């Protein structure tokens, strides 16, 4: 299992690096990837080679991670490209969403006559325009906001659409001095094909991937039920014993993605169908995904599309976890017991899991005991962990976009950096979280802003966001020793 976890982490790490830093540095991506993967590989080899020592010394892990992180930053900035070189491969405006599709053509300069038309789009009573700044790929419009952000954005956007059609995407965001400014960027829809011409947007492909994933997860469920592969291959009827695990797992992932699909369609966003990713071992799948192609219109929509996935995952996973724990049993703990061992799970790393275990499995908080999870309990447990990961307030994770929608982009950057450090400190107590901590450091802190990135949320969304952050803390915080003794 350790090998496959390392392989998955390596693939995800390479994809993140390829998408986030390939255009800003001359340093080869494979070299940056090698440096970032070194701590995980070395620590795993160290732990496997010296099992009698009981783990990797904390000082060694800290020194290795710190050294590799410093080396990564040095390699990244040593090969950093100039703004002119970056402009050849990246055409987004300053602080503009990296999700806007890069264009092959440069935006043509606005002619003097068009400049007059553009200035006439800004009503003095709505947004008093002071100056225009021309960039190779955008026009920055600075001025003074004289009404609510919602009214200003709608008015200016409608005026620009009347004068220039769909030539521009109109973005309202905070500038360096925290004053709202408008950015006119090229509209990618003028240069991209429609969704109907995309060969991957076919229900048959989505259905086929679902059926393959159902089979691969069923085979994993059979193995979790204690049936070896040669037995179910000789008697395919034994596959039925893997269906509870497979249906639970695909139900959690499917409801999550269908919820995201429904909320995107409700807000009239262009989105792909949900796609499952089959994997013949480990969990039977690498998850499911869908891609939202349309720019997010405002922070309310950004909040809705980011929070629906984690909350639905929690709502479905928690009952599965409770029922599965009631069917699980206690086993003697050993050196192999831990967070990632489903046959010998130690629940005290999570306050939520500890409370549930103490309620349904008396004695499970005893240090000499571990939990042998029943297959459905494994799905519920994985769903809770998936929700916690996606709720992390970092970058383009659901939690990062949610915090961005709640507090604004600048505050979200600070919260994301603090969260990275806290998870790294938590990994010192639970080395199993080291891979999680490394992955979070690879995720860029900046996410994609909404087109209207100034208007704030309403009170209901703010309260829902705070509840979600409380649930995240409930999942990640370890149970205090005094509470452990009280519940034992």
N, C-alpha and C positions, 0 to 999 in steps of 0.2 A: 504494500500500500504506500509505503514511504517513497518508493521509486516513482509511482504514478503521480503522487502529489507533487513531487519535484518536477516531473515532466510537464504537468499542467501549469505549474507556476512558471516554468521556463518559457513555455509558449505564450502565456499571457504577458509576461514581462517583455518579451521581444516585440509583441504587437504594440504594447503601450509605448515602448521606446521608439519604434518605427514611426508611430503616428505623432508623437509629441516632440521629439528632439531631432529627428532626421533633417529638418529644414533649418535648424538654427546652429548647427555645429558641423565642422568637417571631420570630426572624430568618427571613425566607423561605428555603426550601431552595434555590430557584433562585439566590439571591444567594450563598449559601455555595458552591454548585456552581460559579458563575462565578469566584469567587475561587480555588478549588482548581484549576480548569482553566486559569487564566491562565498559569502557568508553562509548561505543556506547549504551549499554543497560541503563546505569544510566542517560545519557543525554537525551535519548528518553523518558524515564519515567518522568524525571524532566520536560521536555517541555510539555508532555501531562498532567501532574498533575497541572501545573501552566501556563495555556495558557494566562492568563491575564497579566503576566509579560512581555510578548513579546519575550521570548527567554531565553536561558541559559546565565548567566553572563560569560564574557570572563575569568575572574580570576578563576572561578570554573572549566571551561572546561580545562584551561591550567594546573591547579593544579591536576585535576583528570588524565589527559593524561600523565603528567610528572610522577606522582606517580606510575601509572600502568606500564609505560614503564621501570622505574627503577626497580620495582618489577619483571618484566618479565626478565630483564637482570640478576638480582640477582639469580632468580630461574634457569635460563639457565646455568649460569656459576657455580653455587653451585653444580649442578648435572653433570657437564661436565665430560665426560668419558676420559680415557687415550688413547693415540694413539694406544696402543696395543689392547684395547677393540674396538676401532673404526675399526681397521683392520679386525676384525672378521665379521663385517657387511658391510664394505665399502672397496673396493679393487682398487679404482682409484689412479693414481699416484698423487704426489703433484702438485696442481694447474691444474690438468687434468679435463676434462669435467665430470660433474656429470651425464651427459646423457649416458655415456658409460655403457652398461649393466653390473651390478655386476656379477661376475663369481662365481660358486660354488667351483671351484678348484683354488688352488694357482698356479701361474706361476712357472714352474719348473726352478731351477737354470740353468744358461748357463754353459755348460761344458767347460773345458779349450780349447778344440779343437774348440768349437763354438765361444769362445771369440776371438780367432784368426781370424775366419771367419768374426765376427762382426767388428773387427778393420779394416779388409781389405775392408769393405764396405765404409769407409770414405776416399775419395780421398784427398790428401794433398792440391791440388789446389782448392778444393771445400770447404771442411770443415776440418780443421786440428784438429784431435781428440787428446785431452790432457789426459782425464781420463774417466773411467767408474765407475758409482756408482750403486750398486745392491740394489734394494728394493724388498720386498716380492712380489710386483705385477708389477714391472716395472724396466727398466734399464735406467738410466740417463746418457746421453752421452754429456760431456762438451768439448768444444773446441773453435776454432777461425773460424768465418765465413770469407771466402776469395773470395766470389763471391756474386751475387744477391741472396736474399732469395728464389726466385722462382726456379732458376737453382739448388741451393743447395738442396732444398727439393726434387725436381724431381729426381735428381741424386742419392741421398742417399736412397730415398724410392725405386727406381728401383733396386739398388744394394741389399738392404735388402730383397726385394721380390724374387730376383734370388737365394739368399742363403737360406732363411728361409720360402719361400712360403708366405702363408697368416697367418702365426703364429702371427705377430705383427701388431698393428696399429702404424704408424710412425707419431709422432707429433713434430712440430717445434714451439717453443714458447720462450718468453723472460724469462730468469732466474731472480734470486734475484738481480743480479748486472746489469740487463737489457742487458745482452749478450745472443744472441740466443743459445739455447741448444736443443738437440734432446731427445725425450722420446719414448721408445719402450714399449708399453702397450699391454696386451692380446687383441686379436681380438675377440670381442663378437660374430661375425658371426660363429665362430667355435662351439659355444655352444648354439645358438638359432635356432629355427625352421624358416623355410622360410615363406615368406608372404603368399604363397599359402595354407599353412597348418593352418593359423590363421582363426578360425571360424568367426571372426568379419569382415574379408576382403571379404565381399560378396556384390555385387551391390544390391541384393534384400533387405538386411538390410538397406543400405543407402537410397534406394528408399522408403522403408516403413517408416523410421523415417522422411523423407521429407514430405510424405503425412500426417502423424500424426501432424507434426508441422504446415503444411498448415491449417489443420482443427482447431487446438488450437489457432493459430494466427488469423484466420478468426473470431472465436467466440469473441476474444478480440476486433477485429475491429468492430464487430457489436455493442458491448457495448459502444465503443467510439463514434459510430454514434448515440447513444442515444436510442438504442433498447434493452429492457430488455430481459433476458434469456427466460422467459416463453413465450414471443411473438414469438421469432424465433424458439423455440422448437415446438410451435403450427403451425407455418408456416415456414418451412425450406427455402422457397424462399427468406426470409429476409436475409439469410446468404450472399447473393450476395452483400449486402451493406458493408460487412466486407472485401470483396476481395481486394479493393484498398489498404487498410492498410496491409493485409497479403502479397499480391504480392510485395508491396514496401519493406516490412521488409525482406522477404525471398530473394528478389532480391539483396538487399544490402549485406546480409550475404552470399548468394550464390556466388555472383560475387567476393567477398573478398576471400572466400575459394577456389574457382575455379582458381583464379589468383595465389594463393599460390601453389596450386596443379600443375598448368602449369609451374611455374618457377622452382619448385622442379624437375619436370620431364625433363625440359630443361637442367638442370644441372646434370641429370642422378642420382638423389637422390631417394632412396627407401622411399616411402611415402604411407600412407593409403588413402582411399577415404574420401572425406568430409562427415561429419556426422552432422545432425541437432539434437538439443536437445529440444524436445517438453516440454511445461509447460502449464498446463490447465488454468493459470491465469496470473496476472501481465502483461507481454508483449506478452504472448503466446508462448514464447520460451526463453531458456537460452543461445541462440547463436548457433554457429556451430564451428566445429574444424576439423583439420586433424593432423596427427602425422608423422613427418619426422624421419625415423629410421636411416638413414645413417649418419655417421659423416660428418660435413661440411668440404669440402676440403680446403677452403682458405677464407680470409676475404672478397673477392669480392662476393663469393657465399653467405656468411653470410649476407652481406649487401643486396643483391638482395632478399633473402628469407625473410628478416625482413621488408623491406620497401614496398614491393608490397601490403601487406594487408592493412595497413593504407592509402596508397595513393589511392588504388582502392575504399576503403570505402568513402574517401573524394570526389572522382570524381563522385561517384554515389549519395551520400547523399546530396551534395550541391545543385544540380538542384532540387531534391525533396524538400529540405528546401525552396528554393526560390519560387517554385510553390505553396507549401503548405502555406507559409506565405501570398502570394497574395490572397489565399482563406480563410484565417483566419480572425478573427475579434477581436476588442478591447473590453474589459470588465473592469468594475471598479475593482481596486486592493483592496485586503483585507489582513487581517493578515495571511491568508493561502497562499497568493501568494508567489512564490519562484521559485527556479531552478527546483524542481522536480514536480511541479504542472503544468500538461499539460493544465489544464483549466484556469489557472491564472499564466502564465509564466512571470517572470520579466527578460527582455533580457539584462539589463545593466551589468550583471556579466561577459559577454563575449564581447570583442571588435568586433569580427566577427559577432556575432548574433545581436549586436546593430546596426552595419552598415547596415546589411540586413533588419532589422526591420524598421529602419528609412527610408530606400529607398522604401519599399513596403507597410508599414503601418504607414503613417504619424501620429505623436502623440503618438507612442508606447513607446517612451522614457520618457514620462511624468510620474512622480512618482505616480500619481493617477490612472494610467492606467496599465493594464496587457493584455497579449495576450491569447486568447482561441485558442489553436492550432487545426487546422484541422487534421484528422488522418494521411494524407500523410506528413504533416509538422512534426508530431510527429516522424515519421520514419526518416525523414531527420535530425531532431534535435538529435535523439538518435544515428544516424550514425556519426554525427560530434563529439558527446561526446565519442563514442566508439573509434574513430580515435585518439582523444586527449589522452585517457587513454592508448591505446596501443603504442602511440608515446612517452610516458613518458620514459626518458633515464635511466631506472632502471632495473638492473638484466636481466631476460630472457624475459621481455616485448620486443616487436618489437623495440621500441625506444632504449632500453638498448643494444640490439644486434647491432643496427645500429650505435650507438655512439662507441661501442667497435670496430666495423669494421673501423670506420673513424679515431679514435684517439688512438686505442690500449686499452688493457684490464686495465692497471693501471689507465690511465686517465679516463676511463669509470667508474671505481669505485668511483673516486672523484666526477665526474659529477652526478652520481646517488645519492650520499649522499647529495649533495647540493640541488638536485631536491626534495628530501624528505622534507628537511627543508623548502624550498620555498612553497611547497604545504601545509605544516602544517601552515605556516604563512597566506597563502591565505584562509585556512579554518577558521581562526579567523574572517575574513571579511564576509565569506559566510559559516555559520555552516553546510549547506547542504553538503559541501565537506569534512566534518569530517570523514565520513565512507571511502571515497576515500583515505584520508591521512593515516588512520589507515591501510588500505589494502596495501598501498605502503610500509609502514614500515615493513610489514610481508613478503614482497617479498625479497628473498636474493639478495644482490647486485651482487654477482658473477654469471656470465652466463657461457655457455659452449663455450670454445675456438674452433677455427677451427683447423684442422690438421696442416695446415701451417698458424700459427697465427702471423707471422712476416711481410710478404709481405703487402705493403700498397695499398690503393685504387688508382684509376686513378682520374683525375680532374673532369670528368663528374659525377662520383658517389659522390665525395666530395661536389660538388655544389648542387646536388639533395638532399643530406643529410642536408645541411644547409638550403635549402628551406623548407624541412619538419620541421625542428626545428623552423623556422620562423612561419610556419602555426600553430604549437603547441602553440607558444606564442600568436598568434593572437586569438586563440580560448580561451585560459585560462586567459589572462590579462583582467581585468575589464576596462570598458570604462572610461576615465578621465572625471571629472566633467565639465571641460571647453568644451570638445567635445560634451558631452551630451546636454549642453545648446545650442551649435551651431547647432546640428542636430534636436533639438526639434522644 
